[in-house]
Amino acid sequence: MKLTYLTLDLELDLSDEMITTLIVEERRVFRKLVKDFFQAGSGEDSEWVLSLANKILDIKKDVYFISDFFKLDINNKTLLSKLHQRLSGIATEEVELLYEINQKIQQLLLSLESSLSIDVFHNELIAVQDIVKLGNFLIRDDEFDDIGKVANFIDVVIELLNPKLVILLNPRAYMEHEEITLFFETMLCKKIPVLCIERVCKDDISVVKNKEIIYTLDKDLCVF
């Protein structure tokens, strides 16, 4: 998989066998690159191009971008919607049980309808999705520390959204070297390409040996 920024001499080779880190030394360039990613993630035109086997991928669909480790809502609308879709698909296999539940619900609704002096009517078929919503399913993440919450969040994203690439913004701003090493090991077990974008000088970071490939975009816009 390749990630290219068209107006710069920047092409990143991405793999699920190594964490890829892009270091951007110039603040204004860093800001531009990140802003363009947000645009691409919203479906707008962008200089970023993601490709696999010479086929252009849809960044909005195929990339999950994490920009703030403190604002990870594991029960956000997108993830819960996918969770309910998954559960509804599983529930549809329980044909006899669903029929029985619907019969019981209809008995209750008919009883309620007949108890009123005014003329009312009700839905005569309760959909699987409606039954799943009654469960008020939420994703648990209260068993983890701060770094564990990030890893668990990414687990859920991979399971429910199936992105082809996960991008993390400035993970070293939140983690010590020992933590980032363990975090990278965890990410590599998930077998999905991970790109970290860091606004820092290369000399200021400690590379995670044998687990990380570094690209540096220096202040002269040269890549090495």
C-alpha positions as a Markdown table, in Angstrom:
| # | Residue | x | y | z |
|---|---|---|---|---|
| 1 | Met | 0.0 | 0.0 | 0.0 |
| 2 | Lys | 1.2 | 3.5 | -0.9 |
| 3 | Leu | 0.3 | 6.9 | 0.5 |
| 4 | Thr | 1.4 | 9.8 | -1.7 |
| 5 | Tyr | 1.2 | 13.6 | -1.3 |
| 6 | Leu | 1.0 | 14.9 | -4.9 |
| 7 | Thr | 2.6 | 18.3 | -4.6 |
| 8 | Leu | 5.6 | 17.1 | -2.5 |
| 9 | Asp | 8.1 | 14.4 | -3.3 |
| 10 | Leu | 6.4 | 12.3 | -0.6 |
| 11 | Glu | 5.5 | 8.6 | -1.1 |
| 12 | Leu | 5.1 | 6.3 | 1.9 |
| 13 | Asp | 5.2 | 2.5 | 1.6 |
| 14 | Leu | 2.8 | 1.1 | 4.2 |
| 15 | Ser | 2.8 | -2.4 | 5.6 |
| 16 | Asp | 1.1 | -4.4 | 8.3 |
| 17 | Glu | 4.6 | -5.8 | 9.3 |
| 18 | Met | 6.1 | -2.5 | 10.4 |
| 19 | Ile | 4.7 | 0.8 | 11.9 |
| 20 | Thr | 5.3 | 3.7 | 9.5 |
| 21 | Thr | 6.1 | 7.1 | 11.0 |
| 22 | Leu | 6.2 | 10.3 | 9.1 |
| 23 | Ile | 8.2 | 13.1 | 10.9 |
| 24 | Val | 7.3 | 16.6 | 9.7 |
| 25 | Glu | 9.8 | 19.2 | 10.9 |
| 26 | Glu | 8.1 | 22.4 | 9.6 |
| 27 | Arg | 5.0 | 23.4 | 11.5 |
| 28 | Arg | 3.2 | 25.0 | 8.6 |
| 29 | Val | 3.8 | 22.0 | 6.4 |
| 30 | Phe | 2.6 | 19.7 | 9.2 |
| 31 | Arg | -0.6 | 21.8 | 9.5 |
| 32 | Lys | -1.2 | 21.7 | 5.8 |
| 33 | Leu | -0.7 | 17.9 | 5.6 |
| 34 | Val | -3.1 | 17.3 | 8.5 |
| 35 | Lys | -5.7 | 19.7 | 7.2 |
| 36 | Asp | -5.6 | 18.0 | 3.8 |
| 37 | Phe | -6.2 | 14.6 | 5.6 |
| 38 | Phe | -9.3 | 16.0 | 7.3 |
| 39 | Gln | -10.5 | 17.2 | 3.9 |
| 40 | Ala | -9.9 | 13.8 | 2.3 |
| 41 | Gly | -11.6 | 12.1 | 5.3 |
| 42 | Ser | -14.7 | 14.3 | 4.6 |
| 43 | Gly | -14.7 | 13.3 | 0.9 |
| 44 | Glu | -13.3 | 16.6 | -0.3 |
| 45 | Asp | -10.5 | 17.0 | -2.9 |
| 46 | Ser | -7.0 | 16.5 | -1.4 |
| 47 | Glu | -3.4 | 16.1 | -2.3 |
| 48 | Trp | -3.3 | 12.8 | -0.5 |
| 49 | Val | -3.7 | 9.6 | -2.6 |
| 50 | Leu | -3.9 | 6.2 | -1.1 |
| 51 | Ser | -3.4 | 3.2 | -3.4 |
| 52 | Leu | -3.1 | -0.5 | -3.3 |
| 53 | Ala | -1.7 | -2.6 | -6.2 |
| 54 | Asn | -2.1 | 0.5 | -8.4 |
| 55 | Lys | -5.7 | 0.9 | -7.5 |
| 56 | Ile | -6.8 | 4.2 | -5.9 |
| 57 | Leu | -8.6 | 3.8 | -2.6 |
| 58 | Asp | -11.2 | 6.0 | -1.0 |
| 59 | Ile | -9.6 | 7.7 | 2.0 |
| 60 | Lys | -13.0 | 8.6 | 3.5 |
| 61 | Lys | -14.0 | 5.0 | 3.5 |
| 62 | Asp | -10.7 | 3.1 | 3.9 |
| 63 | Val | -8.8 | 5.3 | 6.5 |
| 64 | Tyr | -9.5 | 5.9 | 10.1 |
| 65 | Phe | -7.8 | 9.0 | 11.5 |
| 66 | Ile | -7.2 | 9.5 | 15.2 |
| 67 | Ser | -6.1 | 13.1 | 16.0 |
| 68 | Asp | -6.8 | 13.4 | 19.8 |
| 69 | Phe | -6.2 | 10.5 | 22.2 |
| 70 | Phe | -8.3 | 12.2 | 24.9 |
| 71 | Lys | -11.5 | 12.5 | 22.8 |
| 72 | Leu | -12.0 | 8.9 | 21.8 |
| 73 | Asp | -15.7 | 8.1 | 22.0 |
| 74 | Ile | -15.9 | 4.4 | 21.7 |
| 75 | Asn | -19.7 | 4.7 | 21.6 |
| 76 | Asn | -19.9 | 7.3 | 18.9 |
| 77 | Lys | -22.7 | 7.3 | 16.4 |
| 78 | Thr | -20.7 | 5.6 | 13.6 |
| 79 | Leu | -19.4 | 2.7 | 15.7 |
| 80 | Leu | -22.8 | 2.1 | 17.4 |
| 81 | Ser | -24.6 | 2.1 | 14.1 |
| 82 | Lys | -22.1 | -0.6 | 12.8 |
| 83 | Leu | -22.5 | -2.5 | 16.0 |
| 84 | His | -26.3 | -2.5 | 15.7 |
| 85 | Gln | -26.0 | -3.6 | 12.1 |
| 86 | Arg | -23.8 | -6.5 | 13.1 |
| 87 | Leu | -26.1 | -7.6 | 15.9 |
| 88 | Ser | -29.2 | -7.3 | 13.7 |
| 89 | Gly | -27.5 | -9.6 | 11.2 |
| 90 | Ile | -26.9 | -12.1 | 13.9 |
| 91 | Ala | -30.4 | -11.8 | 15.3 |
| 92 | Thr | -32.0 | -12.5 | 11.9 |
| 93 | Glu | -30.7 | -16.1 | 12.2 |
| 94 | Glu | -33.0 | -16.7 | 15.2 |
| 95 | Val | -36.2 | -17.0 | 13.2 |
| 96 | Glu | -38.4 | -18.9 | 15.6 |
| 97 | Leu | -37.3 | -16.7 | 18.6 |
| 98 | Leu | -38.0 | -13.5 | 16.6 |
| 99 | Tyr | -41.4 | -14.7 | 15.6 |
| 100 | Glu | -42.2 | -15.6 | 19.2 |
| 101 | Ile | -41.0 | -12.2 | 20.5 |
| 102 | Asn | -43.1 | -10.4 | 17.8 |
| 103 | Gln | -46.2 | -12.4 | 18.8 |
| 104 | Lys | -45.8 | -11.4 | 22.5 |
| 105 | Ile | -45.1 | -7.8 | 21.7 |
| 106 | Gln | -48.2 | -7.7 | 19.4 |
| 107 | Gln | -50.3 | -9.2 | 22.2 |
| 108 | Leu | -49.2 | -6.4 | 24.5 |
| 109 | Leu | -49.8 | -3.7 | 21.9 |
| 110 | Leu | -53.3 | -4.9 | 21.1 |
| 111 | Ser | -54.1 | -4.9 | 24.8 |
| 112 | Leu | -52.9 | -1.4 | 25.1 |
| 113 | Glu | -54.8 | -0.3 | 22.0 |
| 114 | Ser | -58.1 | -1.8 | 23.2 |
| 115 | Ser | -57.8 | -0.2 | 26.6 |
| 116 | Leu | -58.3 | 3.3 | 25.2 |
| 117 | Ser | -61.5 | 5.0 | 24.3 |
| 118 | Ile | -59.9 | 6.8 | 21.4 |
| 119 | Asp | -59.1 | 5.2 | 18.1 |
| 120 | Val | -55.4 | 4.4 | 17.8 |
| 121 | Phe | -53.3 | 2.0 | 15.7 |
| 122 | His | -49.8 | 0.6 | 16.1 |
| 123 | Asn | -47.0 | -1.0 | 14.1 |
| 124 | Glu | -47.9 | -4.6 | 13.4 |
| 125 | Leu | -44.4 | -5.7 | 12.7 |
| 126 | Ile | -41.5 | -5.1 | 15.0 |
| 127 | Ala | -38.2 | -5.1 | 13.0 |
| 128 | Val | -35.1 | -6.9 | 14.1 |
| 129 | Gln | -33.3 | -3.5 | 14.4 |
| 130 | Asp | -36.0 | -2.3 | 16.8 |
| 131 | Ile | -35.5 | -5.3 | 19.0 |
| 132 | Val | -31.7 | -4.8 | 19.0 |
| 133 | Lys | -32.1 | -1.1 | 20.0 |
| 134 | Leu | -34.2 | -2.2 | 23.0 |
| 135 | Gly | -31.0 | -3.8 | 24.3 |
| 136 | Asn | -29.3 | -0.4 | 24.4 |
| 137 | Phe | -26.0 | -2.1 | 23.6 |
| 138 | Leu | -22.8 | -0.1 | 24.4 |
| 139 | Ile | -19.2 | -1.0 | 23.9 |
| 140 | Arg | -17.3 | -1.4 | 27.2 |
| 141 | Asp | -13.9 | 0.4 | 27.7 |
| 142 | Asp | -13.9 | 1.1 | 31.5 |
| 143 | Glu | -11.4 | -1.7 | 32.2 |
| 144 | Phe | -8.4 | 0.0 | 30.6 |
| 145 | Asp | -5.8 | 2.6 | 31.4 |
| 146 | Asp | -5.3 | 5.6 | 29.0 |
| 147 | Ile | -3.1 | 3.7 | 26.5 |
| 148 | Gly | -5.2 | 0.6 | 26.8 |
| 149 | Lys | -8.3 | 2.7 | 25.9 |
| 150 | Val | -6.6 | 3.7 | 22.7 |
| 151 | Ala | -5.6 | 0.2 | 21.8 |
| 152 | Asn | -9.1 | -1.1 | 22.6 |
| 153 | Phe | -10.7 | 1.8 | 20.6 |
| 154 | Ile | -8.6 | 0.8 | 17.5 |
| 155 | Asp | -9.6 | -2.9 | 18.1 |
| 156 | Val | -13.3 | -1.9 | 17.9 |
| 157 | Val | -12.7 | 0.3 | 14.8 |
| 158 | Ile | -11.0 | -2.5 | 13.0 |
| 159 | Glu | -13.7 | -5.0 | 14.0 |
| 160 | Leu | -16.7 | -2.8 | 13.0 |
| 161 | Leu | -15.4 | -0.5 | 10.3 |
| 162 | Asn | -12.6 | -2.7 | 8.7 |
| 163 | Pro | -10.4 | 0.2 | 7.6 |
| 164 | Lys | -7.4 | -0.5 | 5.4 |
| 165 | Leu | -5.2 | 2.1 | 7.2 |
| 166 | Val | -5.2 | 3.6 | 10.7 |
| 167 | Ile | -3.5 | 7.0 | 11.1 |
| 168 | Leu | -2.4 | 8.4 | 14.5 |
| 169 | Leu | -1.5 | 12.0 | 15.0 |
| 170 | Asn | 1.4 | 12.7 | 17.4 |
| 171 | Pro | 1.3 | 9.5 | 19.5 |
| 172 | Arg | 4.6 | 10.4 | 21.1 |
| 173 | Ala | 3.1 | 13.5 | 22.6 |
| 174 | Tyr | 1.1 | 11.1 | 24.9 |
| 175 | Met | 3.5 | 8.1 | 25.4 |
| 176 | Glu | 6.9 | 7.4 | 26.9 |
| 177 | His | 9.3 | 5.3 | 24.9 |
| 178 | Glu | 8.4 | 2.1 | 26.8 |
| 179 | Glu | 4.7 | 2.8 | 26.3 |
| 180 | Ile | 5.1 | 3.5 | 22.5 |
| 181 | Thr | 7.1 | 0.3 | 22.1 |
| 182 | Leu | 4.4 | -1.8 | 23.8 |
| 183 | Phe | 1.7 | 0.1 | 21.9 |
| 184 | Phe | 3.5 | -0.6 | 18.5 |
| 185 | Glu | 3.8 | -4.3 | 19.4 |
| 186 | Thr | 0.0 | -4.4 | 20.1 |
| 187 | Met | -0.7 | -2.6 | 16.8 |
| 188 | Leu | 1.4 | -5.0 | 14.8 |
| 189 | Cys | -0.6 | -7.9 | 16.2 |
| 190 | Lys | -3.7 | -6.5 | 14.5 |
| 191 | Lys | -2.2 | -7.0 | 11.0 |
| 192 | Ile | -3.3 | -3.6 | 9.7 |
| 193 | Pro | -1.0 | -0.8 | 8.3 |
| 194 | Val | -0.6 | 2.0 | 10.9 |
| 195 | Leu | 0.9 | 5.4 | 10.1 |
| 196 | Cys | 2.0 | 7.8 | 12.7 |
| 197 | Ile | 2.4 | 11.5 | 11.8 |
| 198 | Glu | 4.7 | 13.4 | 14.2 |
| 199 | Arg | 5.4 | 17.1 | 14.4 |
| 200 | Val | 8.9 | 16.8 | 15.8 |
| 201 | Cys | 12.6 | 16.8 | 14.8 |
| 202 | Lys | 14.0 | 13.4 | 14.2 |
| 203 | Asp | 16.8 | 13.9 | 16.7 |
| 204 | Asp | 14.2 | 14.4 | 19.4 |
| 205 | Ile | 12.6 | 10.9 | 19.2 |
| 206 | Ser | 13.8 | 7.4 | 20.0 |
| 207 | Val | 13.0 | 5.0 | 17.2 |
| 208 | Val | 11.4 | 1.7 | 18.1 |
| 209 | Lys | 13.9 | -0.7 | 16.5 |
| 210 | Asn | 12.7 | -3.5 | 14.3 |
| 211 | Lys | 9.1 | -2.3 | 14.6 |
| 212 | Glu | 9.2 | 1.2 | 13.0 |
| 213 | Ile | 10.1 | 2.7 | 9.6 |
| 214 | Ile | 10.8 | 6.4 | 9.7 |
| 215 | Tyr | 10.3 | 8.9 | 6.9 |
| 216 | Thr | 11.4 | 12.5 | 7.6 |
| 217 | Leu | 10.1 | 15.6 | 5.8 |
| 218 | Asp | 12.6 | 18.2 | 6.7 |
| 219 | Lys | 12.3 | 22.0 | 6.7 |
| 220 | Asp | 13.7 | 22.1 | 3.1 |
| 221 | Leu | 10.8 | 19.7 | 2.1 |
| 222 | Cys | 13.3 | 16.9 | 1.4 |
| 223 | Val | 12.3 | 13.3 | 2.3 |
| 224 | Phe | 14.8 | 10.9 | 3.7 |
